[in-house]
Amino acid sequence: GAVVSQHPSWVICKSGTSVKIECRSLDFQATTMFWYRQFPKQSLMLMATSNEGSKATYEQGVEKDKFLINHASLTLSTLTVTSAHPEDSSFYICSAMGGFSYNEQFFGPGTRLTVL
Amino acid sequence: GENVEQHPSTLSVQEGDSAVIKCTYSDSASNYFPWYKQELGKRPQLIIDIRSNVGEKKDQRIAVTLNKTAKHFSLHITETQPEDSAVYFCAASKVWDSTLTFGKGTMLLVSP
């Protein structure tokens, strides 16, 4: 149980285009989902926290107009990187939480974004 | 906000030795402390966690200790094996705030 999937697993796009990443909780309802960014050899940096049906809460320094987050249902959250640039190239990981022992987050497999 | 410091950044041990990774946190209200193992290009996987009402927790070769007074917690891996090689992250959070604050990670290399 507690499986989280992400799609796509990797994506290459041209500078200026937008990319959408999906995060799904497959066997539980996720009351809260989190989006992280991880640069090579670095730690996970929280970008935003989203609760189903409400606006995401962004961490300081994360541009909400550039990283659009939608948490439309209890099993799906999407992250859209708008007008992507090479500096946005990173490993994006989502996690989901809900209904289990408190505070435990279940991570998706990550999406490797490369912007040319 | 919470600040989590993790040491060492890299750790090399021989197979069969023990490995210890230490973390300190700044917010005394934090009460949940998970440890994650992340292999290259893969998702972080929870290997053990501890809550503030417990001082120690053990699961086979892995143990975590917590000292709330000193605000530090440690991961202990005994009888290390090459497959233990990975990056390990500690994290901290509070019960009313599900946000995890991660340490910078420790790259553990276990040589045969």
Interface residues (C-beta under 8 A of the other chain):
Chain A: T32 F34 Q42 S43 L44 M45 L46 T49 F91 I93 M97 Y102 N103 E104 Q105 F107 G108 P109 G110 R112
Chain B: Y32 P34 Y36 G41 K42 R43 P44 Q45 L46 D49 F89 S93 V95 S98 T99 L100 T101 F102 G103 K104 G105
